[in-house]
Amino acid sequence: MRHRGKITAVINNAARCCELVEAEGSLAAYVWRFEPDPETLPEPQTQSTSPASVALSKDLKKRGWRFVGPTTVYAFMQAMGLVND
């Protein structure tokens, strides 16, 4: 990674993650609160964001996280299994 902003964001987000774990109990418990209803999701492979990823992104940004836009969060949700594309 060469972008200095991303390097500082990783360090910042790690600290914010520790705060989130203290406040919510675990990162998994926090993230799974944003699990979308499968009935409301459009066809797979037709989107790069969802209302749930936008909500999670906004909440993380409100908590001080950086570089966590809706598209990045949607990819994370796919990797976690919250969204099955």
C-alpha positions in Angstrom: 0.0 0.0 0.0 1.5 3.3 -1.0 -1.3 5.8 -0.2 -0.3 7.5 3.0 -4.0 8.2 3.8 -4.8 4.5 3.6 -2.0 3.6 5.9 -3.1 6.1 8.6 -6.7 5.0 8.1 -5.7 1.4 8.9 -4.1 2.5 12.1 -7.1 4.7 12.9 -9.6 2.0 12.1 -7.8 -0.5 14.3 -8.1 1.9 17.3 -11.8 2.5 16.4 -12.3 -1.2 16.2 -11.0 -1.6 19.8 -13.5 1.0 20.9 -16.3 -0.6 19.0 -15.6 -4.0 20.6 -15.6 -2.4 24.1 -19.0 -0.7 23.3 -20.7 -3.5 21.5 -19.2 -6.7 22.9 -17.7 -8.0 19.6 -17.2 -6.8 16.0 -19.2 -9.7 14.7 -22.2 -8.9 16.9 -22.1 -5.3 15.7 -21.8 -6.1 12.0 -24.5 -8.8 12.0 -27.0 -6.2 13.2 -26.8 -4.8 9.7 -27.7 -8.1 8.0 -30.1 -7.2 5.1 -33.4 -9.0 4.6 -32.8 -11.5 1.7 -36.2 -10.7 0.3 -35.2 -7.0 -0.3 -32.0 -7.7 -2.2 -32.0 -7.4 -6.0 -30.6 -10.0 -8.3 -27.0 -11.1 -7.6 -24.2 -9.4 -9.6 -26.3 -6.4 -10.4 -25.2 -4.1 -7.6 -22.2 -2.8 -5.7 -24.0 -1.4 -2.7 -27.2 -2.0 -0.7 -29.2 0.0 1.8 -27.6 -2.1 4.5 -24.1 -1.3 3.3 -24.9 2.4 3.1 -26.3 2.2 6.7 -23.2 0.3 8.0 -20.9 2.7 6.2 -22.6 5.8 7.7 -22.5 4.3 11.2 -18.8 3.4 10.9 -18.0 6.9 9.6 -20.0 8.4 12.5 -17.8 6.3 14.8 -14.6 7.8 13.3 -13.7 5.1 10.7 -12.1 6.1 7.4 -12.1 4.6 3.9 -15.3 2.7 4.6 -17.6 3.7 1.8 -20.7 1.8 0.9 -19.0 -0.2 -1.9 -16.1 -1.2 0.3 -18.5 -2.2 3.1 -20.7 -4.1 0.6 -17.6 -6.2 -0.4 -16.9 -6.8 3.3 -20.5 -7.9 3.8 -20.1 -10.3 0.9 -16.9 -11.7 2.4 -18.5 -12.1 5.8 -21.5 -13.9 4.3 -24.1 -11.2 5.1 -24.8 -10.9 1.4 -24.8 -14.0 -0.8 -23.9 -12.9 -4.3 
